[in-house]
Amino acid sequence: MKRVSVLVLFILLFNLQPANAVDVLPEPFFKYLGSKYLGSPGVILINGASNEIVYQDGASKLRKPASVLKIISTSAIALTLDTSTVFKTAIYKTEKKGVFVIWGDNDPWITSNAKYRDANKRAYMPALIKAAFASDKSLKKINLIYKGVNNSDILYAKRALKRKSSVAYKPISKTVEVESLITEKIAEVSSPPLHKMIRFALLYSDNVLSQRLAMLATGKNGYPLTRTGLNQMANDKISELGVDTTGMKLVDGSGIGGENRVSAVTVSQLLLKLKTEPKLKVIYDSLPISGESGTLIGRYHSTAPQAVGLVRAKTGSIRNTVSLAGFATSGDKEYVFVVLADDVGRTRRLQDAARSAIDRMLGTITKPAVSGLTPPVPESNPFTTNP
């Protein structure tokens, strides 16, 4: 009788195991994770349905994230402004002949590069200066005073128009109301909606755009437009979500700085928030898809073809660092994963080997989605550029 009772109890306990019990990972997963090309990376794998950590190693250690950091900077701006926001920049006449005002919204999308203008339909700063000269054919030299634009954009616009000596410029004092200076609007350029800029920054890992988005978030949240201000803003905005930002340090919004530090734990917790915080859905939707879009378009076809279309993630690469963080479809589950390998080789060959190891590792756990789970679907590209 006693033996029967023990047997019944064992059966009951076995059948009552929670549905979200820790997943069993295949042996090849660890084989590729242990690749000599990855060094000793910070890794974490989470079951997105249960938020249960399936595997982690070195995940709390602060590491160089490379462009994975763009998930943080774009999240900060998405939490700050409505993603339908459009930025406008205009040039106005004043009561003084030859004096014009350029007034903008600190548009991150504006450029003075004709190649970027044509490829990506960017707002073009030189068009405004050209309009000033066109408004009065007798003008040989003009003075620009400005607010809400970057001095480097005006400088490069002068160079693009080959008018280095015929355009003088200076910022408008913070105490001066722009409305008191302007008369007639001559021309205006505008950006696409913010959500398209966020998508471009993540899809193609645009460093300049990511930096500008991060500084825009810094200013809009009332922090000084400095490295210190950016770092404090990012820590505050991300920690407000309940994400553990212990030790996180940002020196830029792009991830190219060697002094940036973040843990895989912090990145993974933020990734989980992309699925629950409505303002961050744009980040999830904008991540490159394995073998199909953005910076992942050329990966997985030869290394892990079974994972093509099943990984949605942000890439990263700087000297000695290769990183990848995002989501992997595995049948009826979606894993959240982060790999920060900041002790890899410096050559392209060694870095490619590290990327291959990461892709093969994820290929061991990806499976086509089952009914009820939608696999990653690349959005139609709103830009004409090639990745």
Contacts in CASP RR format, 6 or more apart in sequence:
PFRMAT RR
TARGET T0000
AUTHOR 0000-0000-0000
METHOD contacts of the structure
MODEL  1
MKRVSVLVLFILLFNLQPANAVDVLPEPFFKYLGSKYLGSPGVILINGAS
NEIVYQDGASKLRKPASVLKIISTSAIALTLDTSTVFKTAIYKTEKKGVF
VIWGDNDPWITSNAKYRDANKRAYMPALIKAAFASDKSLKKINLIYKGVN
NSDILYAKRALKRKSSVAYKPISKTVEVESLITEKIAEVSSPPLHKMIRF
ALLYSDNVLSQRLAMLATGKNGYPLTRTGLNQMANDKISELGVDTTGMKL
VDGSGIGGENRVSAVTVSQLLLKLKTEPKLKVIYDSLPISGESGTLIGRY
HSTAPQAVGLVRAKTGSIRNTVSLAGFATSGDKEYVFVVLADDVGRTRRL
QDAARSAIDRMLGTITKPAVSGLTPPVPESNPFTTNP
20 47 0 8 1.000
20 49 0 8 1.000
20 50 0 8 1.000
20 52 0 8 1.000
22 52 0 8 1.000
22 54 0 8 1.000
23 47 0 8 1.000
23 54 0 8 1.000
23 333 0 8 1.000
25 45 0 8 1.000
25 54 0 8 1.000
25 55 0 8 1.000
25 364 0 8 1.000
25 365 0 8 1.000
26 364 0 8 1.000
26 365 0 8 1.000
28 360 0 8 1.000
28 361 0 8 1.000
28 364 0 8 1.000
29 361 0 8 1.000
29 364 0 8 1.000
29 365 0 8 1.000
32 357 0 8 1.000
32 358 0 8 1.000
32 360 0 8 1.000
32 361 0 8 1.000
32 364 0 8 1.000
33 41 0 8 1.000
33 43 0 8 1.000
33 57 0 8 1.000
33 357 0 8 1.000
33 361 0 8 1.000
34 357 0 8 1.000
35 353 0 8 1.000
35 354 0 8 1.000
35 357 0 8 1.000
37 344 0 8 1.000
37 345 0 8 1.000
37 350 0 8 1.000
37 353 0 8 1.000
37 354 0 8 1.000
37 356 0 8 1.000
37 357 0 8 1.000
38 322 0 8 1.000
38 339 0 8 1.000
38 341 0 8 1.000
38 344 0 8 1.000
38 354 0 8 1.000
38 357 0 8 1.000
38 358 0 8 1.000
39 341 0 8 1.000
39 343 0 8 1.000
39 344 0 8 1.000
40 58 0 8 1.000
40 343 0 8 1.000
41 57 0 8 1.000
41 58 0 8 1.000
41 339 0 8 1.000
41 340 0 8 1.000
41 341 0 8 1.000
41 342 0 8 1.000
41 343 0 8 1.000
42 57 0 8 1.000
42 58 0 8 1.000
42 59 0 8 1.000
42 61 0 8 1.000
42 63 0 8 1.000
42 263 0 8 1.000
42 264 0 8 1.000
42 338 0 8 1.000
42 339 0 8 1.000
42 340 0 8 1.000
42 341 0 8 1.000
43 55 0 8 1.000
43 56 0 8 1.000
43 57 0 8 1.000
43 58 0 8 1.000
43 59 0 8 1.000
43 264 0 8 1.000
43 337 0 8 1.000
43 338 0 8 1.000
43 339 0 8 1.000
43 340 0 8 1.000
44 53 0 8 1.000
44 55 0 8 1.000
44 56 0 8 1.000
44 59 0 8 1.000
44 264 0 8 1.000
44 265 0 8 1.000
44 268 0 8 1.000
44 336 0 8 1.000
44 337 0 8 1.000
44 338 0 8 1.000
45 53 0 8 1.000
45 54 0 8 1.000
45 55 0 8 1.000
45 56 0 8 1.000
45 335 0 8 1.000
45 336 0 8 1.000
45 337 0 8 1.000
45 365 0 8 1.000
46 52 0 8 1.000
46 53 0 8 1.000
46 54 0 8 1.000
46 268 0 8 1.000
46 272 0 8 1.000
46 335 0 8 1.000
46 336 0 8 1.000
46 337 0 8 1.000
47 54 0 8 1.000
47 333 0 8 1.000
47 335 0 8 1.000
48 272 0 8 1.000
48 275 0 8 1.000
48 333 0 8 1.000
48 334 0 8 1.000
48 335 0 8 1.000
48 336 0 8 1.000
49 333 0 8 1.000
49 334 0 8 1.000
51 272 0 8 1.000
54 335 0 8 1.000
56 264 0 8 1.000
56 265 0 8 1.000
58 264 0 8 1.000
59 263 0 8 1.000
59 264 0 8 1.000
59 265 0 8 1.000
59 268 0 8 1.000
59 338 0 8 1.000
60 263 0 8 1.000
60 264 0 8 1.000
60 265 0 8 1.000
61 263 0 8 1.000
61 264 0 8 1.000
62 247 0 8 1.000
62 248 0 8 1.000
62 249 0 8 1.000
62 261 0 8 1.000
62 262 0 8 1.000
62 263 0 8 1.000
63 261 0 8 1.000
63 262 0 8 1.000
63 263 0 8 1.000
63 264 0 8 1.000
63 321 0 8 1.000
63 340 0 8 1.000
63 342 0 8 1.000
64 257 0 8 1.000
64 258 0 8 1.000
64 260 0 8 1.000
64 261 0 8 1.000
64 318 0 8 1.000
64 320 0 8 1.000
64 321 0 8 1.000
64 340 0 8 1.000
64 342 0 8 1.000
65 255 0 8 1.000
65 260 0 8 1.000
65 261 0 8 1.000
65 262 0 8 1.000
65 267 0 8 1.000
65 316 0 8 1.000
65 321 0 8 1.000
65 323 0 8 1.000
65 340 0 8 1.000
66 255 0 8 1.000
66 256 0 8 1.000
66 316 0 8 1.000
66 317 0 8 1.000
66 318 0 8 1.000
66 321 0 8 1.000
66 322 0 8 1.000
66 323 0 8 1.000
67 205 0 8 1.000
67 207 0 8 1.000
67 210 0 8 1.000
67 254 0 8 1.000
67 255 0 8 1.000
67 256 0 8 1.000
67 314 0 8 1.000
67 315 0 8 1.000
67 316 0 8 1.000
67 317 0 8 1.000
67 318 0 8 1.000
67 323 0 8 1.000
68 255 0 8 1.000
68 262 0 8 1.000
68 267 0 8 1.000
68 314 0 8 1.000
68 315 0 8 1.000
68 316 0 8 1.000
68 323 0 8 1.000
68 324 0 8 1.000
68 325 0 8 1.000
68 338 0 8 1.000
68 340 0 8 1.000
69 250 0 8 1.000
69 252 0 8 1.000
69 253 0 8 1.000
69 254 0 8 1.000
69 255 0 8 1.000
69 260 0 8 1.000
69 262 0 8 1.000
70 201 0 8 1.000
70 202 0 8 1.000
70 205 0 8 1.000
70 210 0 8 1.000
70 253 0 8 1.000
70 254 0 8 1.000
70 255 0 8 1.000
70 314 0 8 1.000
71 202 0 8 1.000
71 267 0 8 1.000
71 270 0 8 1.000
71 271 0 8 1.000
71 283 0 8 1.000
71 314 0 8 1.000
71 325 0 8 1.000
72 234 0 8 1.000
72 238 0 8 1.000
72 248 0 8 1.000
72 250 0 8 1.000
72 253 0 8 1.000
72 262 0 8 1.000
72 267 0 8 1.000
72 270 0 8 1.000
73 210 0 8 1.000
73 211 0 8 1.000
73 213 0 8 1.000
73 214 0 8 1.000
73 217 0 8 1.000
73 234 0 8 1.000
73 250 0 8 1.000
73 253 0 8 1.000
73 254 0 8 1.000
74 198 0 8 1.000
74 201 0 8 1.000
74 202 0 8 1.000
74 210 0 8 1.000
74 213 0 8 1.000
74 283 0 8 1.000
74 286 0 8 1.000
75 237 0 8 1.000
75 238 0 8 1.000
75 270 0 8 1.000
75 273 0 8 1.000
75 274 0 8 1.000
75 280 0 8 1.000
75 283 0 8 1.000
76 213 0 8 1.000
76 214 0 8 1.000
76 217 0 8 1.000
76 233 0 8 1.000
76 234 0 8 1.000
76 237 0 8 1.000
76 238 0 8 1.000
77 194 0 8 1.000
77 198 0 8 1.000
77 213 0 8 1.000
77 214 0 8 1.000
77 216 0 8 1.000
77 217 0 8 1.000
78 194 0 8 1.000
78 198 0 8 1.000
78 279 0 8 1.000
78 280 0 8 1.000
78 282 0 8 1.000
78 283 0 8 1.000
79 217 0 8 1.000
79 237 0 8 1.000
79 240 0 8 1.000
79 241 0 8 1.000
79 277 0 8 1.000
79 279 0 8 1.000
79 280 0 8 1.000
80 216 0 8 1.000
80 217 0 8 1.000
80 220 0 8 1.000
80 221 0 8 1.000
80 237 0 8 1.000
81 194 0 8 1.000
81 216 0 8 1.000
81 217 0 8 1.000
81 220 0 8 1.000
82 194 0 8 1.000
83 193 0 8 1.000
83 194 0 8 1.000
83 195 0 8 1.000
83 198 0 8 1.000
83 279 0 8 1.000
83 282 0 8 1.000
84 193 0 8 1.000
84 194 0 8 1.000
84 195 0 8 1.000
85 193 0 8 1.000
85 194 0 8 1.000
86 190 0 8 1.000
86 191 0 8 1.000
86 192 0 8 1.000
86 193 0 8 1.000
86 194 0 8 1.000
87 104 0 8 1.000
87 105 0 8 1.000
87 106 0 8 1.000
87 107 0 8 1.000
87 108 0 8 1.000
87 109 0 8 1.000
87 110 0 8 1.000
87 123 0 8 1.000
87 190 0 8 1.000
87 191 0 8 1.000
87 194 0 8 1.000
88 104 0 8 1.000
88 105 0 8 1.000
88 107 0 8 1.000
88 188 0 8 1.000
88 189 0 8 1.000
88 190 0 8 1.000
88 191 0 8 1.000
89 102 0 8 1.000
89 103 0 8 1.000
89 104 0 8 1.000
89 105 0 8 1.000
89 107 0 8 1.000
89 110 0 8 1.000
89 123 0 8 1.000
89 125 0 8 1.000
89 128 0 8 1.000
89 148 0 8 1.000
89 149 0 8 1.000
89 188 0 8 1.000
89 189 0 8 1.000
89 190 0 8 1.000
90 102 0 8 1.000
90 103 0 8 1.000
90 104 0 8 1.000
90 128 0 8 1.000
90 185 0 8 1.000
90 186 0 8 1.000
90 187 0 8 1.000
90 188 0 8 1.000
90 189 0 8 1.000
91 100 0 8 1.000
91 101 0 8 1.000
91 102 0 8 1.000
91 103 0 8 1.000
91 128 0 8 1.000
91 129 0 8 1.000
91 131 0 8 1.000
91 132 0 8 1.000
91 185 0 8 1.000
91 186 0 8 1.000
91 187 0 8 1.000
91 188 0 8 1.000
92 100 0 8 1.000
92 101 0 8 1.000
92 102 0 8 1.000
92 103 0 8 1.000
92 181 0 8 1.000
92 182 0 8 1.000
92 183 0 8 1.000
92 184 0 8 1.000
92 185 0 8 1.000
92 186 0 8 1.000
93 100 0 8 1.000
93 135 0 8 1.000
93 182 0 8 1.000
93 183 0 8 1.000
93 184 0 8 1.000
93 186 0 8 1.000
94 100 0 8 1.000
94 101 0 8 1.000
94 181 0 8 1.000
94 182 0 8 1.000
94 183 0 8 1.000
95 183 0 8 1.000
97 136 0 8 1.000
97 139 0 8 1.000
98 132 0 8 1.000
98 136 0 8 1.000
98 139 0 8 1.000
98 141 0 8 1.000
98 142 0 8 1.000
98 143 0 8 1.000
99 142 0 8 1.000
99 143 0 8 1.000
99 145 0 8 1.000
100 132 0 8 1.000
100 142 0 8 1.000
100 143 0 8 1.000
100 144 0 8 1.000
100 145 0 8 1.000
100 186 0 8 1.000
101 144 0 8 1.000
101 145 0 8 1.000
101 146 0 8 1.000
101 147 0 8 1.000
101 172 0 8 1.000
101 178 0 8 1.000
101 181 0 8 1.000
101 182 0 8 1.000
102 128 0 8 1.000
102 144 0 8 1.000
102 145 0 8 1.000
102 146 0 8 1.000
102 147 0 8 1.000
102 149 0 8 1.000
102 154 0 8 1.000
103 146 0 8 1.000
103 147 0 8 1.000
103 148 0 8 1.000
103 149 0 8 1.000
103 178 0 8 1.000
103 182 0 8 1.000
104 147 0 8 1.000
104 148 0 8 1.000
104 149 0 8 1.000
105 148 0 8 1.000
106 148 0 8 1.000
106 149 0 8 1.000
106 150 0 8 1.000
106 216 0 8 1.000
107 123 0 8 1.000
107 149 0 8 1.000
107 189 0 8 1.000
107 190 0 8 1.000
107 191 0 8 1.000
108 191 0 8 1.000
108 197 0 8 1.000
108 209 0 8 1.000
108 212 0 8 1.000
108 213 0 8 1.000
108 216 0 8 1.000
109 122 0 8 1.000
109 123 0 8 1.000
109 191 0 8 1.000
109 192 0 8 1.000
109 197 0 8 1.000
109 209 0 8 1.000
110 122 0 8 1.000
110 123 0 8 1.000
110 124 0 8 1.000
110 125 0 8 1.000
110 149 0 8 1.000
110 153 0 8 1.000
110 189 0 8 1.000
110 191 0 8 1.000
111 117 0 8 1.000
111 122 0 8 1.000
111 123 0 8 1.000
111 124 0 8 1.000
111 125 0 8 1.000
111 153 0 8 1.000
112 124 0 8 1.000
112 125 0 8 1.000
112 126 0 8 1.000
112 153 0 8 1.000
112 156 0 8 1.000
112 157 0 8 1.000
112 159 0 8 1.000
112 160 0 8 1.000
113 122 0 8 1.000
113 156 0 8 1.000
113 160 0 8 1.000
114 124 0 8 1.000
114 126 0 8 1.000
114 160 0 8 1.000
116 122 0 8 1.000
117 123 0 8 1.000
117 124 0 8 1.000
119 383 0 8 1.000
119 384 0 8 1.000
119 385 0 8 1.000
120 200 0 8 1.000
120 383 0 8 1.000
120 384 0 8 1.000
120 385 0 8 1.000
121 192 0 8 1.000
121 383 0 8 1.000
121 384 0 8 1.000
122 191 0 8 1.000
123 189 0 8 1.000
123 190 0 8 1.000
123 191 0 8 1.000
124 189 0 8 1.000
125 149 0 8 1.000
125 153 0 8 1.000
125 154 0 8 1.000
125 156 0 8 1.000
125 157 0 8 1.000
125 189 0 8 1.000
126 157 0 8 1.000
126 160 0 8 1.000
126 161 0 8 1.000
127 187 0 8 1.000
127 189 0 8 1.000
128 157 0 8 1.000
128 186 0 8 1.000
128 187 0 8 1.000
128 189 0 8 1.000
129 142 0 8 1.000
129 144 0 8 1.000
129 154 0 8 1.000
129 157 0 8 1.000
129 158 0 8 1.000
129 161 0 8 1.000
129 163 0 8 1.000
129 167 0 8 1.000
130 161 0 8 1.000
131 186 0 8 1.000
131 187 0 8 1.000
132 139 0 8 1.000
132 142 0 8 1.000
132 144 0 8 1.000
132 186 0 8 1.000
133 139 0 8 1.000
133 142 0 8 1.000
133 163 0 8 1.000
135 186 0 8 1.000
140 166 0 8 1.000
141 165 0 8 1.000
141 166 0 8 1.000
141 167 0 8 1.000
141 168 0 8 1.000
142 166 0 8 1.000
142 167 0 8 1.000
142 168 0 8 1.000
143 167 0 8 1.000
143 168 0 8 1.000
143 169 0 8 1.000
144 154 0 8 1.000
144 167 0 8 1.000
144 168 0 8 1.000
144 169 0 8 1.000
144 170 0 8 1.000
145 169 0 8 1.000
145 170 0 8 1.000
145 171 0 8 1.000
145 172 0 8 1.000
145 181 0 8 1.000
146 154 0 8 1.000
146 169 0 8 1.000
146 170 0 8 1.000
146 171 0 8 1.000
146 172 0 8 1.000
147 171 0 8 1.000
147 172 0 8 1.000
147 178 0 8 1.000
151 169 0 8 1.000
151 171 0 8 1.000
154 167 0 8 1.000
154 169 0 8 1.000
158 164 0 8 1.000
158 167 0 8 1.000
158 169 0 8 1.000
161 167 0 8 1.000
172 178 0 8 1.000
172 181 0 8 1.000
191 197 0 8 1.000
192 382 0 8 1.000
195 282 0 8 1.000
195 286 0 8 1.000
196 382 0 8 1.000
196 383 0 8 1.000
197 209 0 8 1.000
197 213 0 8 1.000
198 213 0 8 1.000
198 282 0 8 1.000
198 283 0 8 1.000
198 286 0 8 1.000
199 282 0 8 1.000
199 285 0 8 1.000
199 286 0 8 1.000
199 379 0 8 1.000
199 382 0 8 1.000
200 206 0 8 1.000
200 209 0 8 1.000
200 383 0 8 1.000
201 209 0 8 1.000
201 210 0 8 1.000
201 213 0 8 1.000
201 286 0 8 1.000
202 283 0 8 1.000
202 286 0 8 1.000
202 287 0 8 1.000
202 288 0 8 1.000
202 314 0 8 1.000
203 286 0 8 1.000
203 287 0 8 1.000
203 288 0 8 1.000
203 293 0 8 1.000
203 294 0 8 1.000
203 295 0 8 1.000
203 381 0 8 1.000
203 387 0 8 1.000
204 294 0 8 1.000
204 295 0 8 1.000
204 385 0 8 1.000
204 387 0 8 1.000
205 295 0 8 1.000
205 314 0 8 1.000
205 315 0 8 1.000
205 316 0 8 1.000
207 254 0 8 1.000
207 255 0 8 1.000
207 256 0 8 1.000
208 254 0 8 1.000
210 253 0 8 1.000
210 254 0 8 1.000
210 255 0 8 1.000
211 252 0 8 1.000
211 253 0 8 1.000
211 254 0 8 1.000
213 253 0 8 1.000
214 230 0 8 1.000
214 234 0 8 1.000
214 250 0 8 1.000
214 252 0 8 1.000
214 253 0 8 1.000
214 254 0 8 1.000
215 225 0 8 1.000
215 230 0 8 1.000
215 253 0 8 1.000
217 233 0 8 1.000
217 234 0 8 1.000
217 237 0 8 1.000
218 224 0 8 1.000
218 225 0 8 1.000
218 229 0 8 1.000
218 230 0 8 1.000
218 233 0 8 1.000
219 225 0 8 1.000
219 233 0 8 1.000
221 233 0 8 1.000
221 236 0 8 1.000
221 237 0 8 1.000
222 233 0 8 1.000
223 229 0 8 1.000
223 230 0 8 1.000
223 232 0 8 1.000
223 233 0 8 1.000
227 250 0 8 1.000
227 251 0 8 1.000
227 252 0 8 1.000
230 250 0 8 1.000
230 251 0 8 1.000
230 252 0 8 1.000
230 253 0 8 1.000
231 249 0 8 1.000
231 250 0 8 1.000
231 251 0 8 1.000
234 248 0 8 1.000
234 250 0 8 1.000
234 253 0 8 1.000
235 245 0 8 1.000
235 248 0 8 1.000
235 250 0 8 1.000
238 245 0 8 1.000
238 248 0 8 1.000
238 266 0 8 1.000
238 270 0 8 1.000
239 245 0 8 1.000
241 270 0 8 1.000
241 273 0 8 1.000
241 277 0 8 1.000
242 269 0 8 1.000
242 273 0 8 1.000
243 266 0 8 1.000
243 269 0 8 1.000
243 270 0 8 1.000
243 273 0 8 1.000
244 265 0 8 1.000
244 266 0 8 1.000
244 269 0 8 1.000
245 266 0 8 1.000
246 263 0 8 1.000
246 266 0 8 1.000
247 261 0 8 1.000
247 262 0 8 1.000
247 263 0 8 1.000
248 261 0 8 1.000
248 262 0 8 1.000
248 263 0 8 1.000
248 266 0 8 1.000
249 259 0 8 1.000
249 260 0 8 1.000
249 261 0 8 1.000
249 262 0 8 1.000
250 260 0 8 1.000
250 262 0 8 1.000
251 257 0 8 1.000
251 258 0 8 1.000
251 259 0 8 1.000
251 260 0 8 1.000
252 260 0 8 1.000
255 318 0 8 1.000
256 318 0 8 1.000
257 318 0 8 1.000
258 318 0 8 1.000
258 319 0 8 1.000
262 340 0 8 1.000
263 340 0 8 1.000
264 325 0 8 1.000
264 338 0 8 1.000
264 339 0 8 1.000
264 340 0 8 1.000
267 325 0 8 1.000
267 338 0 8 1.000
267 340 0 8 1.000
268 325 0 8 1.000
268 336 0 8 1.000
268 337 0 8 1.000
268 338 0 8 1.000
271 325 0 8 1.000
271 326 0 8 1.000
271 327 0 8 1.000
271 336 0 8 1.000
271 338 0 8 1.000
272 336 0 8 1.000
273 280 0 8 1.000
274 280 0 8 1.000
274 281 0 8 1.000
274 283 0 8 1.000
274 284 0 8 1.000
275 284 0 8 1.000
284 312 0 8 1.000
284 327 0 8 1.000
285 379 0 8 1.000
286 379 0 8 1.000
287 312 0 8 1.000
287 313 0 8 1.000
287 314 0 8 1.000
287 326 0 8 1.000
287 327 0 8 1.000
288 294 0 8 1.000
288 295 0 8 1.000
288 296 0 8 1.000
288 297 0 8 1.000
288 312 0 8 1.000
288 313 0 8 1.000
288 314 0 8 1.000
288 315 0 8 1.000
289 296 0 8 1.000
289 309 0 8 1.000
289 311 0 8 1.000
289 312 0 8 1.000
289 376 0 8 1.000
289 377 0 8 1.000
289 378 0 8 1.000
290 296 0 8 1.000
290 299 0 8 1.000
290 300 0 8 1.000
290 307 0 8 1.000
290 308 0 8 1.000
290 309 0 8 1.000
290 310 0 8 1.000
290 311 0 8 1.000
290 312 0 8 1.000
290 313 0 8 1.000
290 359 0 8 1.000
290 376 0 8 1.000
291 297 0 8 1.000
291 298 0 8 1.000
291 299 0 8 1.000
291 300 0 8 1.000
291 301 0 8 1.000
291 308 0 8 1.000
291 309 0 8 1.000
292 308 0 8 1.000
292 309 0 8 1.000
292 376 0 8 1.000
292 378 0 8 1.000
293 378 0 8 1.000
293 379 0 8 1.000
293 381 0 8 1.000
293 387 0 8 1.000
294 387 0 8 1.000
295 315 0 8 1.000
295 316 0 8 1.000
295 387 0 8 1.000
296 311 0 8 1.000
296 313 0 8 1.000
296 315 0 8 1.000
297 387 0 8 1.000
299 355 0 8 1.000
299 359 0 8 1.000
300 307 0 8 1.000
300 308 0 8 1.000
300 309 0 8 1.000
300 311 0 8 1.000
300 359 0 8 1.000
300 363 0 8 1.000
301 308 0 8 1.000
303 356 0 8 1.000
303 359 0 8 1.000
303 360 0 8 1.000
304 359 0 8 1.000
304 360 0 8 1.000
304 362 0 8 1.000
304 363 0 8 1.000
304 366 0 8 1.000
306 363 0 8 1.000
306 366 0 8 1.000
307 328 0 8 1.000
307 359 0 8 1.000
307 362 0 8 1.000
307 363 0 8 1.000
307 366 0 8 1.000
309 329 0 8 1.000
309 375 0 8 1.000
309 376 0 8 1.000
310 328 0 8 1.000
310 329 0 8 1.000
310 330 0 8 1.000
310 366 0 8 1.000
310 367 0 8 1.000
310 368 0 8 1.000
310 369 0 8 1.000
310 375 0 8 1.000
310 376 0 8 1.000
311 326 0 8 1.000
311 327 0 8 1.000
311 328 0 8 1.000
311 329 0 8 1.000
311 362 0 8 1.000
311 366 0 8 1.000
311 376 0 8 1.000
312 326 0 8 1.000
312 327 0 8 1.000
312 328 0 8 1.000
312 376 0 8 1.000
313 324 0 8 1.000
313 325 0 8 1.000
313 326 0 8 1.000
313 327 0 8 1.000
313 328 0 8 1.000
313 337 0 8 1.000
314 324 0 8 1.000
314 325 0 8 1.000
314 326 0 8 1.000
315 323 0 8 1.000
315 324 0 8 1.000
316 322 0 8 1.000
316 323 0 8 1.000
316 324 0 8 1.000
317 323 0 8 1.000
317 351 0 8 1.000
317 355 0 8 1.000
319 346 0 8 1.000
320 342 0 8 1.000
320 343 0 8 1.000
320 344 0 8 1.000
320 345 0 8 1.000
320 346 0 8 1.000
321 340 0 8 1.000
321 341 0 8 1.000
321 342 0 8 1.000
321 344 0 8 1.000
322 341 0 8 1.000
322 344 0 8 1.000
322 351 0 8 1.000
322 354 0 8 1.000
322 355 0 8 1.000
322 358 0 8 1.000
323 338 0 8 1.000
323 339 0 8 1.000
323 340 0 8 1.000
323 341 0 8 1.000
323 342 0 8 1.000
324 337 0 8 1.000
324 338 0 8 1.000
324 339 0 8 1.000
324 355 0 8 1.000
324 358 0 8 1.000
324 362 0 8 1.000
325 337 0 8 1.000
325 338 0 8 1.000
325 339 0 8 1.000
325 340 0 8 1.000
326 336 0 8 1.000
326 337 0 8 1.000
326 338 0 8 1.000
327 334 0 8 1.000
327 335 0 8 1.000
327 336 0 8 1.000
327 337 0 8 1.000
327 376 0 8 1.000
328 334 0 8 1.000
328 335 0 8 1.000
328 337 0 8 1.000
328 362 0 8 1.000
328 363 0 8 1.000
328 365 0 8 1.000
328 366 0 8 1.000
329 366 0 8 1.000
329 367 0 8 1.000
329 368 0 8 1.000
329 369 0 8 1.000
329 373 0 8 1.000
329 375 0 8 1.000
329 376 0 8 1.000
330 365 0 8 1.000
330 366 0 8 1.000
330 367 0 8 1.000
331 367 0 8 1.000
331 368 0 8 1.000
331 369 0 8 1.000
331 370 0 8 1.000
331 373 0 8 1.000
332 369 0 8 1.000
332 370 0 8 1.000
332 372 0 8 1.000
332 373 0 8 1.000
333 373 0 8 1.000
334 373 0 8 1.000
335 365 0 8 1.000
337 362 0 8 1.000
339 358 0 8 1.000
339 361 0 8 1.000
341 354 0 8 1.000
341 358 0 8 1.000
344 350 0 8 1.000
344 351 0 8 1.000
344 354 0 8 1.000
345 351 0 8 1.000
345 354 0 8 1.000
368 375 0 8 1.000
369 375 0 8 1.000
END
